Amino acid sequence: MKHVKTLNKANLKKSAEKGGCGKCQASCQSACKTSCTVANQKCENLSK
Amino acid sequence: MIHKYKLNGYNIVLDVNSGAVHAVDELTYDLLDNVMPPFSPECPENVVKKLSRYYSAEDICSCYEEITQLYGEGLLFSEDDYEKFTKYAVASPVKAMCLLVSQDCNLRCEYCFASTGDFGLGRKLMDLETGKKAIDFLLEKSADRQNLEVDFFGGEPLMNFEVVKGITEYARSKEKEFGKNFRFTITTNGMLLDDAKIDYINKEMSNVVLSIDGRKEVNDRVRARVDGSGSYDRILPAYKKLVEKRGEKEYYVRGTFTKYNLDFADDVFHLYEQGFDQISVEPVVCDSKMPYAITERDLPKIFSEYERLAGKIIAGAKEGKRFNFFHFMLDLDQGPCAIKRLRGCGCGNEYVAVTPDGDIYPCHQFVGIEDWKMGNLNDDSFDESRKDYFAKAHIYSKKECKTCWARFYCSGGCNANNLIYAGDVHSAHKFSCEIEKKRLECAIMLKAVQSEENF
């Protein structure tokens, strides 16, 4: 494309199909303890 | 829904519901102010006419084609069709636990949300029996969850390190029998670190959080010992030694910024210059009346400081200086699934905190608020209905989140902040939201730079 550069695969919708397994980290258990960011975490479902 | 913004010379367009991120030219940026679905096959004449003062008609039409193509591919103006998944927002197994092994601390940090360590409940240490009961509770309540997280927290957990070791060894002894994988984290102020503790932590803890606020004068102003002297000179060499011996295992040096150091980018870089490459420096969370509190009036300065930090990170990366800043870390491709993103904070549902008395609270920030106590390990009480309550605190239960572009990144924010400062777990704490959105804009812009500059 000439005008737009897309930076990622944009798979949020697809991720919902097999999502919600609960293998991932509880959100506050890393460095924060006083705030919550989810998007910096990893999916840990290796079978997905 | 799209969110577009300009930062550091980049025009960024985020398609909120697909997660697509686009770097666009000026024409696309302007054209997106004038078009939206449903799209006609050709660019509307009035739009071409309006923009033809600045761009050629040919360019406008080719840009329009790209926009409609992206729309067709579900990468622009995509629909929010996730609300149906809120039916899964029900009580889940408990998989993470914050253990307040020491309700006491050897520092007197001015801003401590735990009332300098005792949470207003008196200074106490957890005994091993209570710790073992907590592990038994987690094994029972985690159902089929395999990965279990235990965070040794306080107060200062190194004040009770023999119990930390005892609990760790007890949990490890149960892993095989129960088919579980324990991941331990410890959060420490570093005052009692010695070689033996460093070696144990590096062996057993999958993550370690090392509290330090940055520059010596910044750290020592608020992170003081009981006698008022600073902690920097004691903790810095210990942290360096721990990190040097840690290898590739996860850690963070973790600071708090306050009104006293709104130039916190300098603290981040100070920590980098001391040899740390995993850094988190976060805004203080406290009553707005406190002298060190950051308030809405500070937001413009905080926003510009995050931009300055992002700029320094870019400049540094070009010179080969690379490190992770926790709140700028973002995985645009392999991040959590959309279901996870509906409800970020697991507090009171997947995550609980346990005190030395065996009291169970939704999380460490709720400790000491009697009305929110969920039960006690010693009488086997545990109010499961509270789990349902917290499980339903998702982005569609919060009116501010429903229309917010950042909802799939912060996932509704911190329940404790929402309750304490916005009055309800189903309300967003606006002040935290504003800071979070700025961090996300910087983080996404950094991705655009990385993509272009290949670092």
Chai-1 contact restraints between the chains, C-beta under 6 A:
chainA,res_idxA,chainB,res_idxB,connection_type,confidence,min_distance_angstrom,max_distance_angstrom,comment,restraint_id
A,M1,B,E66,contact,1.0,0.0,6.0,A-B,restraint_1
A,H3,B,D25,contact,1.0,0.0,6.0,A-B,restraint_2
A,H3,B,T28,contact,1.0,0.0,6.0,A-B,restraint_3
A,H3,B,C63,contact,1.0,0.0,6.0,A-B,restraint_4
A,H3,B,E66,contact,1.0,0.0,6.0,A-B,restraint_5
A,V4,B,H22,contact,1.0,0.0,6.0,A-B,restraint_6
A,V4,B,V24,contact,1.0,0.0,6.0,A-B,restraint_7
A,V4,B,T28,contact,1.0,0.0,6.0,A-B,restraint_8
A,V4,B,E66,contact,1.0,0.0,6.0,A-B,restraint_9
A,K5,B,A23,contact,1.0,0.0,6.0,A-B,restraint_10
A,T6,B,H22,contact,1.0,0.0,6.0,A-B,restraint_11
A,L7,B,V21,contact,1.0,0.0,6.0,A-B,restraint_12
A,L7,B,K447,contact,1.0,0.0,6.0,A-B,restraint_13
A,L7,B,S451,contact,1.0,0.0,6.0,A-B,restraint_14
A,N8,B,V21,contact,1.0,0.0,6.0,A-B,restraint_15
A,N8,B,L332,contact,1.0,0.0,6.0,A-B,restraint_16
A,N8,B,D333,contact,1.0,0.0,6.0,A-B,restraint_17
A,K9,B,D333,contact,1.0,0.0,6.0,A-B,restraint_18
A,A10,B,S18,contact,1.0,0.0,6.0,A-B,restraint_19
A,A10,B,G19,contact,1.0,0.0,6.0,A-B,restraint_20
A,A10,B,A20,contact,1.0,0.0,6.0,A-B,restraint_21
A,A10,B,L75,contact,1.0,0.0,6.0,A-B,restraint_22
A,L12,B,S18,contact,1.0,0.0,6.0,A-B,restraint_23
A,L12,B,G19,contact,1.0,0.0,6.0,A-B,restraint_24
A,L12,B,A338,contact,1.0,0.0,6.0,A-B,restraint_25
A,K13,B,S18,contact,1.0,0.0,6.0,A-B,restraint_26
A,S15,B,C337,contact,1.0,0.0,6.0,A-B,restraint_27
A,S15,B,A338,contact,1.0,0.0,6.0,A-B,restraint_28
A,A16,B,A338,contact,1.0,0.0,6.0,A-B,restraint_29
A,A16,B,I339,contact,1.0,0.0,6.0,A-B,restraint_30
A,G19,B,C337,contact,1.0,0.0,6.0,A-B,restraint_31
A,G19,B,A338,contact,1.0,0.0,6.0,A-B,restraint_32
A,G19,B,I339,contact,1.0,0.0,6.0,A-B,restraint_33
A,G20,B,Y88,contact,1.0,0.0,6.0,A-B,restraint_34
A,G20,B,I339,contact,1.0,0.0,6.0,A-B,restraint_35
A,G22,B,R145,contact,1.0,0.0,6.0,A-B,restraint_36
A,K23,B,N147,contact,1.0,0.0,6.0,A-B,restraint_37
A,C24,B,P336,contact,1.0,0.0,6.0,A-B,restraint_38
A,A26,B,A96,contact,1.0,0.0,6.0,A-B,restraint_39
A,A26,B,G346,contact,1.0,0.0,6.0,A-B,restraint_40
A,A26,B,E350,contact,1.0,0.0,6.0,A-B,restraint_41
A,A26,B,Y351,contact,1.0,0.0,6.0,A-B,restraint_42
A,S27,B,G344,contact,1.0,0.0,6.0,A-B,restraint_43
A,S27,B,C345,contact,1.0,0.0,6.0,A-B,restraint_44
A,S27,B,G346,contact,1.0,0.0,6.0,A-B,restraint_45
A,Q29,B,A96,contact,1.0,0.0,6.0,A-B,restraint_46
A,Q29,B,E149,contact,1.0,0.0,6.0,A-B,restraint_47
A,Q29,B,D151,contact,1.0,0.0,6.0,A-B,restraint_48
A,A31,B,V209,contact,1.0,0.0,6.0,A-B,restraint_49
A,A31,B,Y252,contact,1.0,0.0,6.0,A-B,restraint_50
A,A31,B,R254,contact,1.0,0.0,6.0,A-B,restraint_51
A,A31,B,S280,contact,1.0,0.0,6.0,A-B,restraint_52
A,A31,B,F326,contact,1.0,0.0,6.0,A-B,restraint_53
A,T34,B,V285,contact,1.0,0.0,6.0,A-B,restraint_54
A,S35,B,C414,contact,1.0,0.0,6.0,A-B,restraint_55
A,C36,B,G344,contact,1.0,0.0,6.0,A-B,restraint_56
A,C36,B,C345,contact,1.0,0.0,6.0,A-B,restraint_57
A,C36,B,G413,contact,1.0,0.0,6.0,A-B,restraint_58
A,C36,B,C414,contact,1.0,0.0,6.0,A-B,restraint_59
A,T37,B,C410,contact,1.0,0.0,6.0,A-B,restraint_60
A,V38,B,P336,contact,1.0,0.0,6.0,A-B,restraint_61
A,V38,B,R341,contact,1.0,0.0,6.0,A-B,restraint_62
A,V38,B,G344,contact,1.0,0.0,6.0,A-B,restraint_63
A,V38,B,S411,contact,1.0,0.0,6.0,A-B,restraint_64
A,A39,B,L330,contact,1.0,0.0,6.0,A-B,restraint_65
A,A39,B,G335,contact,1.0,0.0,6.0,A-B,restraint_66
A,A39,B,Y409,contact,1.0,0.0,6.0,A-B,restraint_67
A,N40,B,M329,contact,1.0,0.0,6.0,A-B,restraint_68
A,N40,B,L330,contact,1.0,0.0,6.0,A-B,restraint_69
A,Q41,B,P336,contact,1.0,0.0,6.0,A-B,restraint_70
A,C43,B,P336,contact,1.0,0.0,6.0,A-B,restraint_71
A,C43,B,C337,contact,1.0,0.0,6.0,A-B,restraint_72
